Amino acid sequence: MSAQAGADAVSAASAAAAAATTTDATSAASSAVAHTGFALVVDHIDYIIMVPLVYVSILALLVGIVWRVVTIMRSAPPPYPLRLYPAARNAGLAALGDTFAMPQVRRHRPVFWVFLMLYHAAFILLILGHLDIIPQLRLLPAGSRHMLGAGAVGVAVTLPLLFFLLRRLRSPLREISVPSDYLLLLLLLFLFLFGDMMSWGNSWSPNGFVMTKQAFSKYFDGLSRLTFADPRAVLPGSHYHFAVIHVLLAESFFVLLPFSKIMHTFFSMPINLLRRR
Amino acid sequence: MEAAISGTLKQLFETRLHSAMRLYLDTCARCGVCVEACHVYASMPQARYTAVGRAEVIRKIFKRYFKLEGKIAPWLGEVLTLDDATMDQVSDAAWSCTGCRRCMTFCPFGIDTQLIMSIAKALLIGADKEPKLLTMLADMSIAKSEGIEETKPGFTRAVEDLAPEIRALWPHSKDPVVTVEAEGADVLYVALAGKHSIIPAAAIMNAAGERWTLSVYEAVNFAAFLGDSKKMQLIARRIHDEAVRLKVKEVAIVECGTAFRAMKYMTGVHPFKVVAFVQLISRYLREGRIQLSKGTLKGTLTYHDPCQIARNGGVLEEPRHVIRHLTADFVELRPNRADNWCCGGGGGLVALGESDFRMKSARVKAEQMKASQAAIISTACENCHSQLTDLNEHYGLGMKVEFLSKLVADALMK
């Protein structure tokens, strides 16, 4: 049993007990009140954000990515080879190295490279961490109160993002930046910070966050089984709007991704092949 | 700018949107890693002289006309509309880039700024704002092929007059010392306008006992500088057709980086091999067909890797092999090979004059030359040679600037 799993087992019982009492008590007030007027409108907006828009944004993400990739693939090939020399022995392996190890950045901007590597590795863990919340895909023990990495993954994506933002404010990067560069970074920063609050709360505070990982697991389970159930039933407490904002920011990110420079996620390998092949 | 012209420019832009171009325009993260790659920025630190700064001019036009973002939220990417002010920016970007592709070695994605600048140059041609001198030179190259039969006798006589100077370098040259478009030759040598590009090469090939002949065309491809792909193909086609007609096995391109890259890589597949002349010299040395005397050079020698031959052409070690036969007193420039600083004269800048910009923008090159403490700097490119000569004079470096072929010809063991 790993150290984290051990800690999870110990904490699981107390977390469950705390959740049973604390969250019930907290949510009781909010759920007992019948919403009317503006509160009812907000409830509806919350529901749209938490359920239908999740599907819409994921669909937009997938369609957008496919559309962008197909547009490139259907374009004419370049008129002549664009490779650089000395030629690599194996162009594919070299392009893979360029894509995942970014040796050019390591050589010319070592500090930036450290943050870039940390960020990208942590982003992959972040995706895995969210998949872990889906009960059918669980990676950590069922009773664990922690996100994958127990909050460390959140640190590892948030700190580099702050670094990326701050370095963009300095010349000459400031002059070559456009508003979308800052807005994208800010979108991600707030997306991460809202996620961090929930993840760090559950992992680092004695009583955990208001909504436990198990509560989010129920929400994800409903989404994955297309129940269209109102998540309010499984995500108790007035901190619900933290989750709603986090989900809304994630949806915005999904919709914008195919139209943004983050498409480098998919284009980095083929574009690196051009200079290697 | 009239709407009709901007419409034409938009269409012109669209014709350049092949898959690589779309990737290059879509992928840049504006991370700024390329910033210090450019010799112009290193010499004159202004954002417009960075690779990304230049590419952004084209990228912002791309967003305006071909991306959803440019239509619904143009402020997000600070898009540019095709008008006179934008065309001034396009011109500034295009003609401050030498197309050396050093930035490509810095970029984590390998974005080719030279290729993006080909759109800039195409737009300038479309707007009738391109440098007319380059257009004229490219047109002259094409026109020359149309009246070649009339000029051939005069060219042949002029070449025959070079025999004494070739024999001074290699006395054992047999008659005729130089043949023009002779059938049965193995190698077609394509020179430049100027005997300096023929005499040393002729002496070396004669010394090697090569079955070679001289092309009636000059190798330089001004349309490549101009970014006019159609004219570039036409200019290359003249040499292609000549080589096919003469049934040569190999076309050896004079020491001219752009001519070599255009012929070898940018104008399709040829039924003959294309080599840079320095590769031919290296092969002669390897095969023992020529021997060089190591005593002819006085002082430390260094070598400038021409961008289009080295980083963009793959000829990196052959010049050093040749130099090892020339002298033991050799020092590398730092950085060198694929990392070498551009001389600052490429992309047509030398042909255009642009002396003030070339000298200011290549300050870092002059510093690199000076730091080598070499007495002689050699290179294998006409453009580089001209620019290094100008830098040497402008910055008072006190070096000798030589073609590698000239050093080899002078050192032939008779």
Boltz contact constraints between the chains, C-beta under 6 A:
constraints:
  - contact:
      token1: [A, 72]
      token2: [B, 19]
      max_distance: 6.0
  - contact:
      token1: [A, 72]
      token2: [B, 22]
      max_distance: 6.0
  - contact:
      token1: [A, 75]
      token2: [B, 18]
      max_distance: 6.0
  - contact:
      token1: [A, 75]
      token2: [B, 19]
      max_distance: 6.0
  - contact:
      token1: [A, 75]
      token2: [B, 22]
      max_distance: 6.0
  - contact:
      token1: [A, 76]
      token2: [B, 18]
      max_distance: 6.0
  - contact:
      token1: [A, 77]
      token2: [B, 19]
      max_distance: 6.0
  - contact:
      token1: [A, 78]
      token2: [B, 18]
      max_distance: 6.0
  - contact:
      token1: [A, 78]
      token2: [B, 20]
      max_distance: 6.0
  - contact:
      token1: [A, 80]
      token2: [B, 265]
      max_distance: 6.0
  - contact:
      token1: [A, 80]
      token2: [B, 266]
      max_distance: 6.0
  - contact:
      token1: [A, 81]
      token2: [B, 265]
      max_distance: 6.0
  - contact:
      token1: [A, 82]
      token2: [B, 112]
      max_distance: 6.0
  - contact:
      token1: [A, 84]
      token2: [B, 104]
      max_distance: 6.0
  - contact:
      token1: [A, 85]
      token2: [B, 311]
      max_distance: 6.0
  - contact:
      token1: [A, 85]
      token2: [B, 314]
      max_distance: 6.0
  - contact:
      token1: [A, 86]
      token2: [B, 316]
      max_distance: 6.0
  - contact:
      token1: [A, 102]
      token2: [B, 108]
      max_distance: 6.0
  - contact:
      token1: [A, 104]
      token2: [B, 106]
      max_distance: 6.0
  - contact:
      token1: [A, 104]
      token2: [B, 108]
      max_distance: 6.0
  - contact:
      token1: [A, 105]
      token2: [B, 33]
      max_distance: 6.0
  - contact:
      token1: [A, 105]
      token2: [B, 108]
      max_distance: 6.0
  - contact:
      token1: [A, 108]
      token2: [B, 33]
      max_distance: 6.0
  - contact:
      token1: [A, 108]
      token2: [B, 106]
      max_distance: 6.0
  - contact:
      token1: [A, 109]
      token2: [B, 33]
      max_distance: 6.0
  - contact:
      token1: [A, 172]
      token2: [B, 35]
      max_distance: 6.0
  - contact:
      token1: [A, 172]
      token2: [B, 47]
      max_distance: 6.0
  - contact:
      token1: [A, 173]
      token2: [B, 32]
      max_distance: 6.0
  - contact:
      token1: [A, 175]
      token2: [B, 47]
      max_distance: 6.0
  - contact:
      token1: [A, 176]
      token2: [B, 30]
      max_distance: 6.0
  - contact:
      token1: [A, 176]
      token2: [B, 47]
      max_distance: 6.0
  - contact:
      token1: [A, 176]
      token2: [B, 52]
      max_distance: 6.0
  - contact:
      token1: [A, 176]
      token2: [B, 53]
      max_distance: 6.0
  - contact:
      token1: [A, 177]
      token2: [B, 30]
      max_distance: 6.0
  - contact:
      token1: [A, 178]
      token2: [B, 77]
      max_distance: 6.0
  - contact:
      token1: [A, 178]
      token2: [B, 78]
      max_distance: 6.0
  - contact:
      token1: [A, 179]
      token2: [B, 76]
      max_distance: 6.0
  - contact:
      token1: [A, 180]
      token2: [B, 76]
      max_distance: 6.0
  - contact:
      token1: [A, 180]
      token2: [B, 77]
      max_distance: 6.0
  - contact:
      token1: [A, 181]
      token2: [B, 30]
      max_distance: 6.0
  - contact:
      token1: [A, 259]
      token2: [B, 69]
      max_distance: 6.0
  - contact:
      token1: [A, 261]
      token2: [B, 29]
      max_distance: 6.0
  - contact:
      token1: [A, 264]
      token2: [B, 27]
      max_distance: 6.0
  - contact:
      token1: [A, 264]
      token2: [B, 29]
      max_distance: 6.0
  - contact:
      token1: [A, 267]
      token2: [B, 23]
      max_distance: 6.0
  - contact:
      token1: [A, 267]
      token2: [B, 27]
      max_distance: 6.0
  - contact:
      token1: [A, 268]
      token2: [B, 109]
      max_distance: 6.0
  - contact:
      token1: [A, 271]
      token2: [B, 23]
      max_distance: 6.0
  - contact:
      token1: [A, 271]
      token2: [B, 27]
      max_distance: 6.0
  - contact:
      token1: [A, 271]
      token2: [B, 109]
      max_distance: 6.0
  - contact:
      token1: [A, 272]
      token2: [B, 110]
      max_distance: 6.0
  - contact:
      token1: [A, 274]
      token2: [B, 20]
      max_distance: 6.0
  - contact:
      token1: [A, 275]
      token2: [B, 104]
      max_distance: 6.0
  - contact:
      token1: [A, 275]
      token2: [B, 110]
      max_distance: 6.0
